Amino acid sequence: LDIILWGLDLKAPKAVTAMGGKLAYPTDAMEIPDTLKVLYEFDGCLVEWEHTFGIGRGPFDKGHGTAFYGEKGTLVATRQGWEVIPE
């Protein structure tokens, strides 16, 4: 989430809501959820974070990253670089 916090100059959220669990692999030995969606409420915006284990590539054909959705396109940023996808 650090890219989002830095990119939008956000501090602490006003509220956080999360849901998920061990849904994809309920009998394995992992102690963390394999499926989790979190909604952070900041002043002026909402930030959604999603964690899904075992599905391979995620949105925008990336294994991880951050997407900033705008009116004219989407900026996708990962630790390896960034890409602008026009609308």
C-alpha positions as CSV (number, residue, x, y, z in Angstrom):
1,L,0.0,0.0,0.0
2,D,3.0,2.3,0.3
3,I,2.7,3.3,-3.4
4,I,-0.9,4.4,-2.9
5,L,-0.1,6.3,0.3
6,W,2.8,8.1,-1.4
7,G,1.0,8.7,-4.7
8,L,-2.1,10.2,-3.1
9,D,-0.3,11.8,-0.2
10,L,-2.5,9.9,2.3
11,K,-2.0,9.4,6.0
12,A,-4.1,7.2,8.3
13,P,-7.5,5.9,7.2
14,K,-10.7,7.0,8.9
15,A,-12.1,3.5,8.7
16,V,-11.2,0.0,7.5
17,T,-13.4,-2.9,6.5
18,A,-12.2,-6.3,5.6
19,M,-13.6,-9.6,4.5
20,G,-12.2,-12.9,3.4
21,G,-10.8,-16.1,4.9
22,K,-9.4,-19.5,3.9
23,L,-11.7,-20.0,1.0
24,A,-9.5,-21.4,-1.8
25,Y,-7.4,-23.8,0.3
26,P,-9.3,-24.4,3.6
27,T,-7.4,-27.5,4.7
28,D,-3.8,-26.4,4.1
29,A,-1.4,-25.4,6.9
30,M,-1.4,-21.6,6.2
31,E,-2.4,-19.4,9.1
32,I,-3.3,-16.4,6.9
33,P,-6.4,-15.8,4.7
34,D,-5.9,-17.0,1.1
35,T,-8.7,-14.6,0.0
36,L,-9.0,-11.1,1.4
37,K,-10.5,-7.8,0.3
38,V,-10.0,-4.6,2.3
39,L,-11.6,-1.2,1.9
40,Y,-9.8,1.8,3.4
41,E,-11.7,5.1,3.8
42,F,-9.6,8.2,3.7
43,D,-10.6,11.8,3.6
44,G,-11.7,12.3,-0.1
45,C,-11.2,8.8,-1.4
46,L,-11.6,5.1,-0.9
47,V,-8.7,2.6,-1.4
48,E,-9.4,-1.1,-2.2
49,W,-6.8,-3.8,-1.5
50,E,-7.2,-7.4,-2.7
51,H,-5.2,-10.4,-1.9
52,T,-5.9,-13.7,-3.6
53,F,-3.5,-16.7,-3.3
54,G,-3.0,-19.2,-6.0
55,I,-4.6,-17.6,-9.1
56,G,-1.4,-16.7,-10.9
57,R,-1.5,-13.3,-12.7
58,G,-3.8,-10.6,-11.4
59,P,-5.4,-7.6,-13.0
60,F,-3.6,-6.0,-15.9
61,D,-1.6,-9.3,-16.2
62,K,0.6,-8.4,-13.2
63,G,1.4,-10.6,-10.2
64,H,1.0,-7.6,-7.9
65,G,0.8,-3.8,-8.1
66,T,-1.3,-0.7,-7.7
67,A,-3.8,0.8,-10.1
68,F,-4.8,4.5,-10.1
69,Y,-8.1,4.8,-12.1
70,G,-8.7,8.2,-13.7
71,E,-11.1,9.7,-16.2
72,K,-8.6,9.5,-19.1
73,G,-6.9,6.2,-18.2
74,T,-5.3,4.0,-15.6
75,L,-1.8,4.1,-14.2
76,V,-0.6,0.7,-13.1
77,A,2.6,0.7,-10.9
78,T,4.6,-2.2,-9.6
79,R,8.1,-2.5,-8.1
80,Q,9.4,-3.2,-11.6
81,G,7.9,-0.1,-13.3
82,W,4.7,1.6,-14.4
83,E,2.4,1.6,-17.4
84,V,-0.4,4.0,-18.5
85,I,-3.4,2.4,-20.1
86,P,-5.6,4.9,-21.9
87,E,-9.4,4.6,-21.6
